[in-house]
Amino acid sequence: MSCLATFKTTSMALLFERSCREAGIGARIAPVPRKLSSSCGLACEFPCEALETVESLAADHRIDVAAVHDLEKL
């Protein structure tokens, strides 16, 4: 199961992806689906099983995550 984190800035998305990968979490940059936003932007897909770890990483690295979505529920 995959989750998608959205961000207000590209730099936050890139920092999030790098932080996840350094922690051994498979994450990849993806476009924000039109269902979530009509503006162009970047999001980061990661395994939902790692949600608690990802939230902790974001807090530790001061990464501003706008929202997290379960891709199966979109």
PDB file as gemmi writes it, atoms N, CA and C in Angstrom:
CRYST1    1.000    1.000    1.000  90.00  90.00  90.00 P 1                      
ATOM      1  N   MET A   1       0.839  -1.165   0.000  1.00  0.00           N  
ATOM      2  CA  MET A   1       0.000   0.000   0.000  1.00  0.00           C  
ATOM      3  C   MET A   1       0.893   1.240   0.000  1.00  0.00           C  
ATOM      4  N   SER A   2       0.559   2.218  -0.828  1.00  0.00           N  
ATOM      5  CA  SER A   2       1.364   3.422  -0.945  1.00  0.00           C  
ATOM      6  C   SER A   2       0.619   4.646  -0.441  1.00  0.00           C  
ATOM      7  N   CYS A   3       1.389   5.545   0.150  1.00  0.00           N  
ATOM      8  CA  CYS A   3       0.878   6.834   0.588  1.00  0.00           C  
ATOM      9  C   CYS A   3       1.572   7.920  -0.215  1.00  0.00           C  
ATOM     10  N   LEU A   4       0.951   9.088  -0.237  1.00  0.00           N  
ATOM     11  CA  LEU A   4       1.491  10.211  -0.988  1.00  0.00           C  
ATOM     12  C   LEU A   4       1.517  11.426  -0.075  1.00  0.00           C  
ATOM     13  N   ALA A   5       2.702  11.981   0.117  1.00  0.00           N  
ATOM     14  CA  ALA A   5       2.851  13.206   0.897  1.00  0.00           C  
ATOM     15  C   ALA A   5       2.894  14.376  -0.075  1.00  0.00           C  
ATOM     16  N   THR A   6       2.138  15.421   0.235  1.00  0.00           N  
ATOM     17  CA  THR A   6       2.140  16.620  -0.601  1.00  0.00           C  
ATOM     18  C   THR A   6       2.810  17.758   0.169  1.00  0.00           C  
ATOM     19  N   PHE A   7       3.309  18.720  -0.590  1.00  0.00           N  
ATOM     20  CA  PHE A   7       4.095  19.811  -0.025  1.00  0.00           C  
ATOM     21  C   PHE A   7       3.725  21.125  -0.689  1.00  0.00           C  
ATOM     22  N   LYS A   8       4.030  22.215  -0.012  1.00  0.00           N  
ATOM     23  CA  LYS A   8       3.778  23.541  -0.569  1.00  0.00           C  
ATOM     24  C   LYS A   8       4.920  23.999  -1.468  1.00  0.00           C  
ATOM     25  N   THR A   9       6.115  23.422  -1.251  1.00  0.00           N  
ATOM     26  CA  THR A   9       7.265  23.823  -2.065  1.00  0.00           C  
ATOM     27  C   THR A   9       8.008  22.598  -2.595  1.00  0.00           C  
ATOM     28  N   THR A  10       8.646  22.783  -3.719  1.00  0.00           N  
ATOM     29  CA  THR A  10       9.444  21.725  -4.335  1.00  0.00           C  
ATOM     30  C   THR A  10      10.608  21.334  -3.438  1.00  0.00           C  
ATOM     31  N   SER A  11      11.222  22.305  -2.797  1.00  0.00           N  
ATOM     32  CA  SER A  11      12.383  22.002  -1.952  1.00  0.00           C  
ATOM     33  C   SER A  11      12.003  21.078  -0.789  1.00  0.00           C  
ATOM     34  N   MET A  12      10.806  21.231  -0.236  1.00  0.00           N  
ATOM     35  CA  MET A  12      10.359  20.350   0.850  1.00  0.00           C  
ATOM     36  C   MET A  12      10.161  18.926   0.328  1.00  0.00           C  
ATOM     37  N   ALA A  13       9.618  18.787  -0.874  1.00  0.00           N  
ATOM     38  CA  ALA A  13       9.416  17.462  -1.470  1.00  0.00           C  
ATOM     39  C   ALA A  13      10.754  16.763  -1.680  1.00  0.00           C  
ATOM     40  N   LEU A  14      11.726  17.484  -2.184  1.00  0.00           N  
ATOM     41  CA  LEU A  14      13.044  16.904  -2.442  1.00  0.00           C  
ATOM     42  C   LEU A  14      13.756  16.541  -1.145  1.00  0.00           C  
ATOM     43  N   LEU A  15      13.649  17.385  -0.135  1.00  0.00           N  
ATOM     44  CA  LEU A  15      14.250  17.095   1.164  1.00  0.00           C  
ATOM     45  C   LEU A  15      13.584  15.882   1.810  1.00  0.00           C  
ATOM     46  N   PHE A  16      12.273  15.776   1.686  1.00  0.00           N  
ATOM     47  CA  PHE A  16      11.526  14.643   2.214  1.00  0.00           C  
ATOM     48  C   PHE A  16      11.998  13.348   1.567  1.00  0.00           C  
ATOM     49  N   GLU A  17      12.103  13.356   0.230  1.00  0.00           N  
ATOM     50  CA  GLU A  17      12.543  12.149  -0.477  1.00  0.00           C  
ATOM     51  C   GLU A  17      13.948  11.744  -0.030  1.00  0.00           C  
ATOM     52  N   ARG A  18      14.845  12.689   0.033  1.00  0.00           N  
ATOM     53  CA  ARG A  18      16.229  12.395   0.426  1.00  0.00           C  
ATOM     54  C   ARG A  18      16.284  11.857   1.858  1.00  0.00           C  
ATOM     55  N   SER A  19      15.536  12.471   2.764  1.00  0.00           N  
ATOM     56  CA  SER A  19      15.522  12.026   4.158  1.00  0.00           C  
ATOM     57  C   SER A  19      14.986  10.611   4.291  1.00  0.00           C  
ATOM     58  N   CYS A  20      13.933  10.315   3.541  1.00  0.00           N  
ATOM     59  CA  CYS A  20      13.366   8.962   3.567  1.00  0.00           C  
ATOM     60  C   CYS A  20      14.370   7.943   3.052  1.00  0.00           C  
ATOM     61  N   ARG A  21      14.992   8.241   1.931  1.00  0.00           N  
ATOM     62  CA  ARG A  21      15.953   7.301   1.348  1.00  0.00           C  
ATOM     63  C   ARG A  21      17.142   7.068   2.269  1.00  0.00           C  
ATOM     64  N   GLU A  22      17.617   8.131   2.922  1.00  0.00           N  
ATOM     65  CA  GLU A  22      18.736   7.990   3.853  1.00  0.00           C  
ATOM     66  C   GLU A  22      18.348   7.114   5.045  1.00  0.00           C  
ATOM     67  N   ALA A  23      17.068   7.083   5.376  1.00  0.00           N  
ATOM     68  CA  ALA A  23      16.574   6.256   6.481  1.00  0.00           C  
ATOM     69  C   ALA A  23      16.188   4.857   6.017  1.00  0.00           C  
ATOM     70  N   GLY A  24      16.410   4.564   4.738  1.00  0.00           N  
ATOM     71  CA  GLY A  24      16.114   3.242   4.207  1.00  0.00           C  
ATOM     72  C   GLY A  24      14.662   3.024   3.808  1.00  0.00           C  
ATOM     73  N   ILE A  25      13.919   4.111   3.670  1.00  0.00           N  
ATOM     74  CA  ILE A  25      12.516   4.027   3.259  1.00  0.00           C  
ATOM     75  C   ILE A  25      12.439   4.309   1.760  1.00  0.00           C  
ATOM     76  N   GLY A  26      11.841   3.390   1.026  1.00  0.00           N  
ATOM     77  CA  GLY A  26      11.699   3.581  -0.414  1.00  0.00           C  
ATOM     78  C   GLY A  26      10.718   4.702  -0.700  1.00  0.00           C  
ATOM     79  N   ALA A  27      11.210   5.800  -1.189  1.00  0.00           N  
ATOM     80  CA  ALA A  27      10.376   6.956  -1.506  1.00  0.00           C  
ATOM     81  C   ALA A  27      10.755   7.461  -2.890  1.00  0.00           C  
ATOM     82  N   ARG A  28       9.771   8.010  -3.582  1.00  0.00           N  
ATOM     83  CA  ARG A  28      10.070   8.570  -4.910  1.00  0.00           C  
ATOM     84  C   ARG A  28       9.190   9.786  -5.170  1.00  0.00           C  
ATOM     85  N   ILE A  29       9.768  10.744  -5.858  1.00  0.00           N  
ATOM     86  CA  ILE A  29       9.043  11.956  -6.249  1.00  0.00           C  
ATOM     87  C   ILE A  29       8.002  11.580  -7.291  1.00  0.00           C  
ATOM     88  N   ALA A  30       6.827  12.184  -7.169  1.00  0.00           N  
ATOM     89  CA  ALA A  30       5.731  11.932  -8.108  1.00  0.00           C  
ATOM     90  C   ALA A  30       4.951  13.224  -8.303  1.00  0.00           C  
ATOM     91  N   PRO A  31       4.272  13.358  -9.426  1.00  0.00           N  
ATOM     92  CA  PRO A  31       3.428  14.544  -9.600  1.00  0.00           C  
ATOM     93  C   PRO A  31       2.203  14.461  -8.687  1.00  0.00           C  
ATOM     94  N   VAL A  32       1.690  15.604  -8.295  1.00  0.00           N  
ATOM     95  CA  VAL A  32       0.477  15.639  -7.481  1.00  0.00           C  
ATOM     96  C   VAL A  32      -0.706  15.291  -8.389  1.00  0.00           C  
ATOM     97  N   PRO A  33      -1.495  14.283  -8.031  1.00  0.00           N  
ATOM     98  CA  PRO A  33      -2.649  13.917  -8.863  1.00  0.00           C  
ATOM     99  C   PRO A  33      -3.662  15.061  -8.961  1.00  0.00           C  
ATOM    100  N   ARG A  34      -4.306  15.189 -10.086  1.00  0.00           N  
ATOM    101  CA  ARG A  34      -5.293  16.252 -10.301  1.00  0.00           C  
ATOM    102  C   ARG A  34      -6.436  16.184  -9.291  1.00  0.00           C  
ATOM    103  N   LYS A  35      -6.730  14.992  -8.774  1.00  0.00           N  
ATOM    104  CA  LYS A  35      -7.778  14.852  -7.754  1.00  0.00           C  
ATOM    105  C   LYS A  35      -7.451  15.649  -6.497  1.00  0.00           C  
ATOM    106  N   LEU A  36      -6.162  15.841  -6.247  1.00  0.00           N  
ATOM    107  CA  LEU A  36      -5.736  16.541  -5.039  1.00  0.00           C  
ATOM    108  C   LEU A  36      -5.497  18.020  -5.262  1.00  0.00           C  
ATOM    109  N   SER A  37      -5.005  18.374  -6.444  1.00  0.00           N  
ATOM    110  CA  SER A  37      -4.691  19.768  -6.720  1.00  0.00           C  
ATOM    111  C   SER A  37      -4.649  20.007  -8.220  1.00  0.00           C  
ATOM    112  N   SER A  38      -5.176  21.144  -8.632  1.00  0.00           N  
ATOM    113  CA  SER A  38      -5.149  21.474 -10.061  1.00  0.00           C  
ATOM    114  C   SER A  38      -3.847  22.176 -10.433  1.00  0.00           C  
ATOM    115  N   SER A  39      -3.118  22.669  -9.446  1.00  0.00           N  
ATOM    116  CA  SER A  39      -1.839  23.305  -9.741  1.00  0.00           C  
ATOM    117  C   SER A  39      -0.770  22.230  -9.906  1.00  0.00           C  
ATOM    118  N   CYS A  40       0.259  22.574 -10.638  1.00  0.00           N  
ATOM    119  CA  CYS A  40       1.328  21.590 -10.784  1.00  0.00           C  
ATOM    120  C   CYS A  40       2.164  21.602  -9.510  1.00  0.00           C  
ATOM    121  N   GLY A  41       2.761  20.480  -9.215  1.00  0.00           N  
ATOM    122  CA  GLY A  41       3.565  20.396  -8.014  1.00  0.00           C  
ATOM    123  C   GLY A  41       4.114  19.001  -7.843  1.00  0.00           C  
ATOM    124  N   LEU A  42       4.965  18.857  -6.865  1.00  0.00           N  
ATOM    125  CA  LEU A  42       5.570  17.566  -6.600  1.00  0.00           C  
ATOM    126  C   LEU A  42       5.056  16.999  -5.286  1.00  0.00           C  
ATOM    127  N   ALA A  43       4.969  15.701  -5.261  1.00  0.00           N  
ATOM    128  CA  ALA A  43       4.613  14.963  -4.066  1.00  0.00           C  
ATOM    129  C   ALA A  43       5.655  13.869  -3.913  1.00  0.00           C  
ATOM    130  N   CYS A  44       5.547  13.097  -2.856  1.00  0.00           N  
ATOM    131  CA  CYS A  44       6.473  11.991  -2.656  1.00  0.00           C  
ATOM    132  C   CYS A  44       5.684  10.770  -2.229  1.00  0.00           C  
ATOM    133  N   GLU A  45       5.875   9.690  -2.964  1.00  0.00           N  
ATOM    134  CA  GLU A  45       5.195   8.424  -2.669  1.00  0.00           C  
ATOM    135  C   GLU A  45       6.091   7.574  -1.785  1.00  0.00           C  
ATOM    136  N   PHE A  46       5.483   6.934  -0.786  1.00  0.00           N  
ATOM    137  CA  PHE A  46       6.233   6.077   0.129  1.00  0.00           C  
ATOM    138  C   PHE A  46       5.298   4.994   0.661  1.00  0.00           C  
ATOM    139  N   PRO A  47       5.847   3.908   1.226  1.00  0.00           N  
ATOM    140  CA  PRO A  47       4.994   2.841   1.769  1.00  0.00           C  
ATOM    141  C   PRO A  47       4.225   3.329   3.001  1.00  0.00           C  
ATOM    142  N   CYS A  48       2.925   3.094   3.023  1.00  0.00           N  
ATOM    143  CA  CYS A  48       2.102   3.515   4.168  1.00  0.00           C  
ATOM    144  C   CYS A  48       2.562   2.866   5.469  1.00  0.00           C  
ATOM    145  N   GLU A  49       3.165   1.695   5.381  1.00  0.00           N  
ATOM    146  CA  GLU A  49       3.641   1.009   6.580  1.00  0.00           C  
ATOM    147  C   GLU A  49       4.688   1.839   7.321  1.00  0.00           C  
ATOM    148  N   ALA A  50       5.347   2.752   6.618  1.00  0.00           N  
ATOM    149  CA  ALA A  50       6.403   3.571   7.211  1.00  0.00           C  
ATOM    150  C   ALA A  50       5.886   4.932   7.685  1.00  0.00           C  
ATOM    151  N   LEU A  51       4.576   5.098   7.770  1.00  0.00           N  
ATOM    152  CA  LEU A  51       4.000   6.407   8.076  1.00  0.00           C  
ATOM    153  C   LEU A  51       4.524   6.996   9.384  1.00  0.00           C  
ATOM    154  N   GLU A  52       4.565   6.228  10.444  1.00  0.00           N  
ATOM    155  CA  GLU A  52       5.043   6.759  11.730  1.00  0.00           C  
ATOM    156  C   GLU A  52       6.496   7.214  11.636  1.00  0.00           C  
ATOM    157  N   THR A  53       7.319   6.426  10.984  1.00  0.00           N  
ATOM    158  CA  THR A  53       8.728   6.778  10.813  1.00  0.00           C  
ATOM    159  C   THR A  53       8.870   8.026   9.964  1.00  0.00           C  
ATOM    160  N   VAL A  54       8.090   8.099   8.908  1.00  0.00           N  
ATOM    161  CA  VAL A  54       8.126   9.249   7.996  1.00  0.00           C  
ATOM    162  C   VAL A  54       7.694  10.523   8.730  1.00  0.00           C  
ATOM    163  N   GLU A  55       6.650  10.433   9.546  1.00  0.00           N  
ATOM    164  CA  GLU A  55       6.204  11.599  10.311  1.00  0.00           C  
ATOM    165  C   GLU A  55       7.302  12.068  11.268  1.00  0.00           C  
ATOM    166  N   SER A  56       7.985  11.132  11.880  1.00  0.00           N  
ATOM    167  CA  SER A  56       9.081  11.465  12.782  1.00  0.00           C  
ATOM    168  C   SER A  56      10.241  12.119  12.035  1.00  0.00           C  
ATOM    169  N   LEU A  57      10.582  11.565  10.873  1.00  0.00           N  
ATOM    170  CA  LEU A  57      11.649  12.152  10.044  1.00  0.00           C  
ATOM    171  C   LEU A  57      11.301  13.575   9.643  1.00  0.00           C  
ATOM    172  N   ALA A  58      10.065  13.787   9.221  1.00  0.00           N  
ATOM    173  CA  ALA A  58       9.631  15.119   8.799  1.00  0.00           C  
ATOM    174  C   ALA A  58       9.762  16.111   9.950  1.00  0.00           C  
ATOM    175  N   ALA A  59       9.367  15.690  11.136  1.00  0.00           N  
ATOM    176  CA  ALA A  59       9.481  16.570  12.302  1.00  0.00           C  
ATOM    177  C   ALA A  59      10.945  16.855  12.633  1.00  0.00           C  
ATOM    178  N   ASP A  60      11.769  15.816  12.614  1.00  0.00           N  
ATOM    179  CA  ASP A  60      13.192  15.972  12.947  1.00  0.00           C  
ATOM    180  C   ASP A  60      13.919  16.888  11.968  1.00  0.00           C  
ATOM    181  N   HIS A  61      13.536  16.809  10.690  1.00  0.00           N  
ATOM    182  CA  HIS A  61      14.209  17.604   9.650  1.00  0.00           C  
ATOM    183  C   HIS A  61      13.464  18.893   9.319  1.00  0.00           C  
ATOM    184  N   ARG A  62      12.406  19.183  10.087  1.00  0.00           N  
ATOM    185  CA  ARG A  62      11.601  20.395   9.883  1.00  0.00           C  
ATOM    186  C   ARG A  62      11.066  20.496   8.463  1.00  0.00           C  
ATOM    187  N   ILE A  63      10.542  19.379   7.991  1.00  0.00           N  
ATOM    188  CA  ILE A  63       9.957  19.314   6.653  1.00  0.00           C  
ATOM    189  C   ILE A  63       8.459  19.567   6.794  1.00  0.00           C  
ATOM    190  N   ASP A  64       7.986  20.577   6.096  1.00  0.00           N  
ATOM    191  CA  ASP A  64       6.573  20.956   6.164  1.00  0.00           C  
ATOM    192  C   ASP A  64       5.759  20.109   5.180  1.00  0.00           C  
ATOM    193  N   VAL A  65       5.109  19.082   5.701  1.00  0.00           N  
ATOM    194  CA  VAL A  65       4.256  18.218   4.877  1.00  0.00           C  
ATOM    195  C   VAL A  65       2.850  18.811   4.900  1.00  0.00           C  
ATOM    196  N   ALA A  66       2.312  19.127   3.729  1.00  0.00           N  
ATOM    197  CA  ALA A  66       0.965  19.704   3.665  1.00  0.00           C  
ATOM    198  C   ALA A  66      -0.088  18.682   4.041  1.00  0.00           C  
ATOM    199  N   ALA A  67       0.022  17.468   3.492  1.00  0.00           N  
ATOM    200  CA  ALA A  67      -0.954  16.401   3.772  1.00  0.00           C  
ATOM    201  C   ALA A  67      -0.374  15.066   3.352  1.00  0.00           C  
ATOM    202  N   VAL A  68      -0.931  14.001   3.921  1.00  0.00           N  
ATOM    203  CA  VAL A  68      -0.577  12.630   3.530  1.00  0.00           C  
ATOM    204  C   VAL A  68      -1.859  11.935   3.112  1.00  0.00           C  
ATOM    205  N   HIS A  69      -1.821  11.282   1.950  1.00  0.00           N  
ATOM    206  CA  HIS A  69      -2.996  10.618   1.385  1.00  0.00           C  
ATOM    207  C   HIS A  69      -2.693   9.147   1.125  1.00  0.00           C  
ATOM    208  N   ASP A  70      -3.661   8.306   1.391  1.00  0.00           N  
ATOM    209  CA  ASP A  70      -3.573   6.885   1.056  1.00  0.00           C  
ATOM    210  C   ASP A  70      -3.990   6.767  -0.404  1.00  0.00           C  
ATOM    211  N   LEU A  71      -3.097   6.297  -1.269  1.00  0.00           N  
ATOM    212  CA  LEU A  71      -3.398   6.236  -2.702  1.00  0.00           C  
ATOM    213  C   LEU A  71      -4.546   5.307  -3.040  1.00  0.00           C  
ATOM    214  N   GLU A  72      -4.798   4.296  -2.224  1.00  0.00           N  
ATOM    215  CA  GLU A  72      -5.898   3.382  -2.497  1.00  0.00           C  
ATOM    216  C   GLU A  72      -7.260   4.030  -2.250  1.00  0.00           C  
ATOM    217  N   LYS A  73      -7.271   5.116  -1.488  1.00  0.00           N  
ATOM    218  CA  LYS A  73      -8.522   5.784  -1.156  1.00  0.00           C  
ATOM    219  C   LYS A  73      -8.805   6.992  -2.038  1.00  0.00           C  
ATOM    220  N   LEU A  74      -7.924   7.266  -2.991  1.00  0.00           N  
ATOM    221  CA  LEU A  74      -8.136   8.415  -3.893  1.00  0.00           C  
ATOM    222  C   LEU A  74      -9.084   8.054  -5.020  1.00  0.00           C  
TER     223      LEU A  74                                                      
END                                                                             
